Structures are given as C-alpha cells and as structure tokens.
Amino acid sequence: MEKNELYPIFLKVASLNVLIVGGGNVGLEKLTFLLKSSPGARVTMVSKAFIDKVKDLAKGHEVNLVEAPYDPCYLKDKHIVIATTDDLHVNIQIYNDCKKENILINLADNPNYCDFYMGGIVTKGNVKIAISTNGKSPTAAKRLRQFFEEILPDNLNELVENLNSYRKTIKGDFEDKVTKLNELTKEMMNIKKS
C-alpha cells in the first residue's frame, strides 16, 4: 500500500511573499483558497490578462495584480510560487526557474512538478485541519473538507480558548502540564461519547 509521506506544516503567509502566475479560473481558485485560509496573505499575481473575478477578489486584500507575461524577474524575493497558466511550457519554465532559486513551487494539477500541494482546509476559529490525498484526488480532499466542516461543532474555538486559559493556570513543569491537559481532554472526550 502506498503511503503519504508529505510533512504537513502551517505557513504564516502574511509574512511570506507569494507569487501566482496566471489570472484565469485556476489562478482564481488558488487565490480564493489562499485568502480564505489566510486573508492577510501577501500575494503578487502575474498574468497577461485577469478575469473579472480575480480583479474583484484582489480588492480589499494585499494582492498586487501585474498585467504582463511571466518573466523570471518576478521571482525576486518570493518564497512560494504557484503556476496556473494554461501553457504547460510556461509552467515548466516557472518550475525550472524556481528550482534554480530554491523557491517552493506548485504547478496546478501537475503533481510531478510540485514541492507542495494545496490540500483541503477546515477552519473553526483557531482550529485548522489540513487534508491531503498526496496529490491523487483533489475532489476527495474537497469532500473530506465538507464532511469535517459539517461535523465539527461551531463552538470548537471556544473549547480551545478555554483550554488555553486553563493551561496558563496549571502549575508545574512542562510534563506536568501536558499530563493534566491530557487527563482533562480525555475526560471531555468520554463525556461526548456518553
């Protein structure tokens, strides 16, 4: 059985520089989910043209739209790049340019040319769950995201905030605190099962 060996991380994209190349529907999809998860993300989009929905979404966010063809100069000071053009040769050029500059790259719908995947994300306040299918099925990730959005309670964030407040009152070393929090959350899970 194949195993997903991806290492999940949560990036503070408000402090990183993100480049999306392409201003069509795929670029819109990537920008939409990026801003849904991280409304303060700093994004530059480069494209020969932008659909109106991209222009509308960019308003009110830190999104800089540059109407121009791709050029490697746009990689300067970028940490993450997402290539979404409808020209595979341009996307592969972007990939090669990013590899030379040690920039993380994602070619939309082309797992062989990705350093990372943009999986399904469920957010309930401070709780965030990322879902990956190892690039095999974005549709399955979407369905799992919808499932978790429905079953996780809306007050989950309140629970996390209360646990954080309680954690600050616990005396002892790190191990003591972990033990007490584990006991409390284990009791809470038993109550929910009853």
C-alpha positions as CSV (number, residue, x, y, z in Angstrom):
1,M,0.0,0.0,0.0
2,E,1.3,3.4,-1.0
3,K,1.9,5.8,1.9
4,N,1.5,9.6,2.0
5,E,5.0,10.8,3.1
6,L,4.1,14.6,2.9
7,Y,5.0,16.6,6.0
8,P,2.2,19.0,6.9
9,I,3.1,22.5,8.0
10,F,1.1,25.7,8.6
11,L,2.8,28.7,6.9
12,K,2.4,32.3,8.1
13,V,1.8,33.5,4.6
14,A,1.1,37.0,5.9
15,S,4.9,37.2,6.4
16,L,5.9,35.5,3.2
17,N,5.8,36.7,-0.4
18,V,3.6,34.5,-2.6
19,L,3.5,34.7,-6.4
20,I,0.7,33.3,-8.5
21,V,1.4,33.2,-12.2
22,G,-1.9,33.1,-14.2
23,G,-5.0,35.1,-13.9
24,G,-7.7,32.7,-15.1
25,N,-10.1,30.3,-13.3
26,V,-7.3,28.1,-11.9
27,G,-5.5,31.2,-10.6
28,L,-8.8,32.4,-9.1
29,E,-9.3,29.0,-7.4
30,K,-5.8,29.1,-5.8
31,L,-6.1,32.7,-4.7
32,T,-9.6,32.1,-3.3
33,F,-8.5,29.2,-1.1
34,L,-5.3,31.0,-0.1
35,L,-7.2,34.1,1.0
36,K,-10.0,32.1,2.7
37,S,-7.4,30.4,4.9
38,S,-5.1,33.5,5.3
39,P,-6.9,36.7,4.5
40,G,-3.7,38.7,5.2
41,A,-1.6,36.8,2.7
42,R,0.8,39.0,0.6
43,V,0.3,37.9,-3.0
44,T,1.5,39.1,-6.3
45,M,-0.3,37.8,-9.4
46,V,1.3,38.0,-12.8
47,S,-0.7,37.3,-16.0
48,K,-1.2,38.6,-19.5
49,A,-4.8,39.2,-18.5
50,F,-7.0,38.7,-15.4
51,I,-10.6,37.5,-15.3
52,D,-13.0,39.9,-13.5
53,K,-13.5,37.6,-10.6
54,V,-9.7,37.7,-9.9
55,K,-9.8,41.5,-10.0
56,D,-12.8,41.7,-7.7
57,L,-11.2,39.3,-5.2
58,A,-7.9,41.2,-5.2
59,K,-9.7,44.3,-4.0
60,G,-9.6,44.5,-0.2
61,H,-6.6,42.1,0.1
62,E,-2.9,42.5,-0.2
63,V,-2.9,41.3,-3.8
64,N,-0.9,43.1,-6.4
65,L,-2.0,42.4,-10.0
66,V,0.7,42.7,-12.6
67,E,-0.6,42.5,-16.2
68,A,2.4,41.1,-18.0
69,P,3.8,37.8,-19.4
70,Y,5.8,35.7,-17.0
71,D,9.4,36.7,-16.5
72,P,11.9,35.2,-14.1
73,C,12.4,38.7,-12.6
74,Y,9.0,38.2,-10.8
75,L,10.6,35.5,-8.6
76,K,12.8,38.1,-6.8
77,D,12.1,37.9,-3.0
78,K,9.4,35.3,-3.4
79,H,9.1,32.4,-1.0
80,I,6.3,30.4,-2.7
81,V,5.2,30.3,-6.3
82,I,2.0,28.8,-7.8
83,A,1.9,28.4,-11.6
84,T,-1.6,28.3,-13.0
85,T,-1.2,29.3,-16.7
86,D,-2.8,27.3,-19.4
87,D,0.6,26.9,-21.1
88,L,2.4,23.8,-19.9
89,H,5.7,25.0,-21.3
90,V,5.5,28.3,-19.4
91,N,4.6,26.4,-16.2
92,I,7.6,24.1,-16.6
93,Q,9.8,27.1,-17.2
94,I,8.5,28.6,-14.0
95,Y,9.2,25.3,-12.2
96,N,12.8,25.2,-13.5
97,D,13.4,28.9,-12.6
98,C,12.1,28.2,-9.1
99,K,14.3,25.2,-8.6
100,K,17.3,27.3,-9.6
101,E,16.4,29.9,-6.9
102,N,15.3,27.3,-4.2
103,I,11.8,28.6,-4.2
104,L,8.9,26.3,-3.3
105,I,6.8,25.7,-6.4
106,N,3.3,24.2,-7.1
107,L,2.2,23.6,-10.7
108,A,-1.5,23.4,-10.5
109,D,-2.9,20.0,-11.5
110,N,0.6,18.6,-12.1
111,P,1.8,16.7,-9.0
112,N,5.2,15.7,-10.6
113,Y,6.1,19.4,-10.6
114,C,5.2,20.3,-7.1
115,D,7.1,20.8,-3.9
116,F,3.9,21.1,-2.0
117,Y,0.1,20.6,-2.5
118,M,-2.7,22.9,-1.5
119,G,-5.0,20.4,0.3
120,G,-8.4,20.8,1.7
121,I,-8.6,23.0,4.8
122,V,-11.2,23.2,7.5
123,T,-11.1,26.2,9.9
124,K,-13.1,26.6,13.1
125,G,-11.6,29.7,14.8
126,N,-8.1,28.7,15.9
127,V,-8.6,25.1,14.9
128,K,-7.3,24.3,11.4
129,I,-7.2,20.9,9.8
130,A,-5.4,20.3,6.5
131,I,-6.3,17.3,4.3
132,S,-4.1,15.7,1.8
133,T,-4.6,13.0,-0.7
134,N,-1.0,13.1,-1.8
135,G,-2.0,14.9,-5.0
136,K,-4.1,11.9,-6.1
137,S,-7.6,13.4,-5.7
138,P,-8.4,17.0,-5.0
139,T,-12.1,16.0,-5.2
140,A,-11.7,13.6,-2.3
141,A,-9.9,16.2,-0.3
142,K,-12.8,18.6,-1.1
143,R,-15.4,16.1,0.1
144,L,-13.5,15.3,3.3
145,R,-13.2,19.1,3.9
146,Q,-17.0,19.4,3.5
147,F,-17.6,16.5,5.8
148,F,-15.4,17.9,8.6
149,E,-16.9,21.4,8.2
150,E,-20.3,19.8,8.9
151,I,-19.4,17.6,11.8
152,L,-17.0,19.8,13.8
153,P,-19.0,22.0,16.2
154,D,-19.0,25.7,15.7
155,N,-18.1,26.3,19.3
156,L,-14.8,24.3,18.9
157,N,-12.9,27.5,19.1
158,E,-14.4,28.3,22.5
159,L,-13.2,25.0,23.8
160,V,-9.7,25.7,22.5
161,E,-9.7,29.2,24.1
162,N,-10.9,27.7,27.4
163,L,-8.2,25.1,27.4
164,N,-5.6,27.7,26.6
165,S,-6.8,29.8,29.6
166,Y,-6.7,26.7,31.8
167,R,-3.2,25.8,30.6
168,K,-2.0,29.2,31.8
169,T,-3.2,28.4,35.4
170,I,-1.5,25.0,35.7
171,K,1.5,24.8,38.0
172,G,4.5,22.6,37.4
173,D,6.9,21.8,34.6
174,F,6.0,21.1,31.0
175,E,5.4,17.4,31.6
176,D,3.0,18.1,34.5
177,K,1.0,20.5,32.3
178,V,0.8,18.0,29.4
179,T,-0.4,15.3,31.8
180,K,-3.1,17.5,33.3
181,L,-4.3,18.7,29.9
182,N,-4.3,15.1,28.6
183,E,-6.4,14.0,31.5
184,L,-8.9,16.8,31.1
185,T,-9.3,16.4,27.3
186,K,-9.6,12.6,27.7
187,E,-12.4,13.2,30.2
188,M,-14.1,15.6,27.8
189,M,-14.0,13.0,25.0
190,N,-15.5,10.4,27.3
191,I,-18.4,12.8,28.2
192,K,-19.1,13.3,24.5
193,K,-19.3,9.6,23.8
194,S,-21.8,9.1,26.6
